[in-house]
Amino acid sequence: MRLVLPMLVALLAVGPATAEPPALAGSHPCPNAAGFTCSTLAVPLDYTGEQSGSLQLDVAVADNADAPRGVLLVIAGGPGQPGVPYAAAVAGVLGTIAQQYRIVMYDQRGTGAGALRCPALQDAVGGSDLYPPPAAAVRACASTIGAARSLYGTDDVVADMEALRQALGVDTWTLDGVSYGTFVGERYTIAHPERVTRLVLDSVVPHNSGFELVPLELRAVARVLRIACGLSCSRDLAAVVAHTGDGPELLAAVTRMSVDPTFRTPRDLADALHRARLGQMEPLNALLRTIRGWASAPPENLSQGLHASALCADWRFPWGDSDAPVAGRSASLARAASRLPARELWPFDRATAAGIGYEQECLPWPASPPTPAAARLLPPVPTLLLSGDRDLSTPLEWAQREAAVAPDGHLVVIHGAGHSIQSPAMGDTARRALDEFLTGQ
């Protein structure tokens, strides 16, 4: 196990006399974000020094250097999404908050212009982590990235963030993570609690994530469908899963629809599920094809190579973590799924619990050093957790789990909202909660 974070703390605290401090280079106006300056941050490929080389991370920094409340780092999701392309949009969504804070966004290692590229895996699943990928595509991706695949976990991302903070020349900052960005924000706050003034977690991934979250994810579907289209939707879905055995595909589709605002009135889904239960499969099959098409994404938008490298290192599976031998993983996963009570998975089944895309992506992923485990509790940093009650990508149940280990946390549930609360469609409840937390207004 690479104990990156302790080593990095020591290096940055006292470092060798010859070490250059982190710095932003090549500053220029961001071409598609007025009011932002773009630059690059050079970081080591491997903070332990075992592998040589460096990475150039793109950074966008708002020009209001005298913002009264300091720096607000907005952390993109995925894992695999860049940040810089969304700087202008994020500033627009945040509105007056962007006047109070100096907004910063950056492309995490392996994303954006520096995306890890795995064509077969990218073509198979696009921007989704729920569609089960072909094992051959996963193995080809791991082979393409090579030994460096162990250098893209969240521990490395946290180390890059600390280098970015130093390059910005600020002692403390506020963090705002979305989806996987919440996991990064949580892990950074655990590693550097004295550096974080406030922490926003939007669409929450618990900072200790593993197989125990799977039943919560599957059960959330019944809750959300009951809200969206009534109990009959869940019953129809359960019948179709039992008949077709295609739970992972259906889970991916329903989850993708929950990200879309039109999921608030999912008449097409309700009708397709009911007709499929009656034996008329074509409407549902057509809908599934359409939804799968929505998942298409180039690596610059969401790198599946980075997604696999980070997620397989971060997550804890029934076979253990990412350094477990590949040979015994399938049997461990099957045993764990077989022990899950059926009632905890409804409207899905044990085969779905064992067949989710991110599990199947990591099943053949070569053994590599895992992201180190983190403390059970978040530090007592003021924390706002935002969750939509219709989000199935990072369901409310996940946010509730993280809120329970956040000593200074406050969970706000946005009724009728799906994934990513801070969006152009942000409602009054979300905006009031965010404004009050970040500006006291």
N, C-alpha and C positions, 0 to 999 in steps of 0.2 A: 504494500500500500504506500503510495506517495504522500507523505505528510506535507503537502504543498503549503497550506495556510500558515502553520507555525514557522516554516522556513522563510516564507515571504515576509511575515511580520518582522522577523529578526533582520532580514536583509534590508528592508525599507527603514527600519528603526535606526540601525547603526551602520549598515552597509559598508562594503570595502571602500577605501579612499578613492579608488579609481573608477567606481561605478558612477555613471552619469545619471542624474535625477530624471524621472519621467518628464517629458516635454511634448507639447503639441508642435507640429512642424507643417510648413507649407500652407499657411493660412490664406484663405481667399473667400470671397463671397460665395455662399452656397448657390448654385445655379437655379435651383427650383424652390428656394426658401428665402424670401426676402426677409431681412432682419436677422439672418443667421450667418455665421462665419464657419466655413468648413476647414478641417485640417486632418492630420493623421497622427496617431499615437503609436510609436514603436514599442512592442512588448516582446519579452522572450517567448519563443515557442514552448520552451520547457523551463519552468521556474526552478527545477532541481538542477539544471545544467547537464543532465544526462544526455539530452539531445541538443544539438546546436541549432541555431537559426533564430529568426525573429518574425513577427507578424506586424503588418501595418493595418491598424484599425481606423476606419473612417469615423470622424467625430463632427457633430454639428452643435454649435454653441450660440445661443441668442446674444445679440449685440448689447443688450441692456446690462452692462457689467455692474452698474450701481443698483441693481434690483434690491429693494429694501429687505427682502426675506432670504436672500442668498440663492444658492443653486438648487434646482429641482431636476434630478436625473430621472428621466422616464425610460423604463426598461422594457424592451419589446419582448414578445412571446415566442412561441414555437415549441421546443427550441428549434431555431433555424431561421427566424425572421430577422431582417436588419432593422435598424432604428432610424438612420439618417434620412431615408426617403420619406419618412412620415413626420419630420420635424415641423414643417409648416402646418400640416393638418392638425397635429396635436396641439400646437400653440393656439390654433383657431378654436378648437374644442374647449380648451381650458379658459379661454376668454380673459376675464380680468385677473385670473390667477397668473397668467403669463406676463402680466405687468408687474406683479408683486415678486415673481421669481425669475431667475435666469434659467430658462429651459435648456437642458443639455440632452442630446440623444447620441447614441453611438452604435456602430455595427459590431456585435459580439464576434469573437473569433469564429471563423468558419461560415460567416454569413455575408450577404451583400456581394460586393465586388470580390471578396475573398471566399466565396461560398465553396464548401466541399461539394464536389460534383460526382454523382453516382447515377448515370443516365438510366440504367435499367430500374433501379429502385425508385427514382424520381418518376419515371413513366408509370410505374405500377401503382403508386399510392398518392402522388402529387403532394398536396399540402395536408393530408390527413394522417393521423397516427392510429386510426381505428380499422382501416382496411387491412386485412392480413396480406403481407407481401410474399412473393415467392422466395423460398429460402435461397435459391441460387442467386437472386438479385441482391440479397443481403450479404451473402458471402463475397460476391463480386465487389460490392461497395467496400467492405472491410479490407479486401485485398488491395483495392485502388488507393485507399487512404494510407494503408500500411501501418507501420509502428507508431506513427503520429496519432492514430485514432484514440490513444489513451490520454491525449493532451487537450481534449475538448470538453471535459466535464465541467460541472458548475464550479468546482474548486478553482479551476483555471480562469473561469469567467470572473469569479469574485476577486481573484488576484489582479486581473486586468482592471477591474473597477477601482481598486485601491490605487493602482498606478494612475488611472485617469483622475482621481480626486487630487492626487499630488500634482499632476500636470496642470490642473485648473488652479492650484494654489489656494485651496479652501480647506479649512480645518474640519468643517462639518457640512453636511448637505441633507436634503430631503429626498427620499426615494419614492418613486411611484411605479410599481410593477404591474403589468397586465399579463394574466394567464401564466405561462412559464416564467415571465418576468417577476411574478410574485415569489416563485421559488428562489430565483436569484436574489431578490431583495431580502427575503428572509435569511438566506444563507450569509449574505454580506453583513446583515445586521447582527447575526450571531457571532461572526468573526470579528466585527469592528463596531460594537455597540456605542462606543464613545464618539463615533464619527457620524451617527445618524440622528438627526433632529426629529424627524417624523417619518412614518412609513405608511404608504398607501398600498393596499393589496386589492387589486381589482380582478375578480374571477380567479379564485384562490386555488393554488396547488399547495397542499400541506408540505412543510419543509422536511419532514421525514415521510417519504412516499414509498409505497410498496403494494403488494398484492392485497392487503387488507382493504384498500380503497376500491377494489373491483366490485364487491357486492354493493357498496354504497352507490357506485355509478350505475349499476344495473337496476337497483331498486328505485333510483331517482326517476327513471323513465316512466314507471307507473304513476308516480306522483305528478310529473309534468304533463303526461297525457291526460290524466284526470282533470287537470286545470284547463288544458287546451281544447280537449274534445270529448271529455267524459269517460267514465269507467269502461264503456263499450270499446273504446279504442285500445285500451290495455288488454282486454279480453280477446279482441280480434288479433292483436299482435302476438299474444301468447299462443293462440291457436296456430298462427302462421309459422312461428318459430318451431313449434312442435312438429308441424307437418313437413316443413322444408328443411329443417336442420341448418338454416342459414342465419343464425342469430348474429354473428359478427357483422355481416353485410347490413342487416336491418338495424343493428345498433349504430353503425357508422352513418347510415342514412338519416335516422331519426335525430341523432346528435347534430349532424350538419344542418338539418332543418331548424334546430333550436338556435343556431347561430344567426339565422336569417330572421329579420323582423316579421316576415309573412307567416312565421310559425304561430303567431298569435291566433290565427284562424285557419288551422291546417285542414281545410275541407278536403283537399285532394288526398292527403294522407289517410284521413278517416275513411273516405270512400274506397280508396285502393285497398286498405287493410280489410275492410268488411267484405268486399267482393272477392279478395283472395281467400278469405275464410270460407266462402261459399264455393271455392274451386275456380274462380275466374282470375287467373294469375296475371294476365297481360297488363292491366292498368298498373298493378304494383310493380311489375318488372320494368315497365316504361318509366315509372317514377324513379325507381332505383337507378336506372341508366342515366337519367337526367341529373340526379343528385351526385352520382359518381363523377359526372362531367364537371360539376362545380368544384370538385376537389383538385382539379388540374392546376398545377402551379410550377413555374420554372424555379430552378435552384436559387436564383437571385431573390425571389420572393420568400421562399422557405426551402432551405437546403435539407433534403432528407439524409444526406451524408452526415451533416452536423447533428441532425435530429437523432440519428441512431447512435452516433458517438457519445453525445451528451446523455441521452435518456438511458441508454444501457449502462452507463457508468453511475448515474444518479439513483436509479430505481432499485428497490429490493424485491426480489422475486422468490417464488417458492424454492428455487434451487440455490438461493443465497444472493450474492451480489455478482458483479461482472467478472470476478476472477474465478468463479466456479467452472470446473471442466464442462465442456459442451456435452460430452457423452451422456451424462446423467440428468440433463435438464428436463427433457421431455417427460421422463418418468416422474420427476418431482412435481412438475406442473400438473400432470394428470392426477397424482395422488392428492394434491392440495385442492383441486377442483372437485374431486369426488367426495371430499369431506364437507363441502359447503352445503348447508341446508337448502333444499329447493325453494322454500318459502322466502329465503333471503335474496333470491335471484329473480323472482317473478317480476315481469312477464318473460324473462329469458330463462336459460337453463345452464347446467354445468358445462356443456360444450361451448357455450358462448363465453363463460368465464375463463375458459382455457384457450379460447381462440381469438381474443382481442388483438388488434393489429400490433400494438406496442409490445405485447408479450411475444407474438410470433416474429417480430422484427429482432428482438433480443435473444430469442431462443438459439439461433445459429451464429450469433455474433461472437467472434473469437474472444477467448478469455483475455481480460486486460485489467489493469489496476482500477478499482472503483473510486468514486468520489467518497472521501471520508465521511463517516456518520457525523451527525450534528447533535448538539444538546437537545433534550426533550422540549424545553421551554424556550420561547422567544425571550430576549431581554426586555426589561420594562421600558421600552421605547413607545411613545404614543403611536398607536397603530389603528388605522381605519381599514376595515375589511368591507368590501362591496361585493354583493352577490345577487344576480338575477334569479328569481324563483323559477324561471323557465330555462335556465342554462343547463345543458347536459354535457357540455365539453368539460367544464369544471363545476360540477353540481353544487348546489347549496349545502349539501351534506359535507362536502369537503371543506367549505368555508367554516361551517360550524365546528368541525374537528380542529381546524387551526385556531379559531377564536378561543377554544377551550385551553390552549396552551400559550395564549398571548396575555400576559399579566396586565398590560395597559392597552388592551385591544377593545374596539367597539365595532360590532357587526351591524351593518345596515343592509337589509334585504329590499331589493327593488322589485316590486310586484309587476309582473307583466314583461320583465326584461329577460333577455337571453345572455349571451356571452359578450364580455367586454362592455362594462357599464359606461366607461368614458368613450363615447362614440358620438357622432353628429346627432344621434337621436336621444342623447342623454335627457332624461326627464327631470322634472323639478325636484323630485326627492333626492336623486343622485347629485344634482348640481348643488342643492342646499347643503347636503352632507359634506361634499368635497370642499365647497367654499368655506364652510364653518370650520372644518378641520385644518385647512391649509392657511386660511387668512383670518379666521375668527369673525367672519362677516356672515 
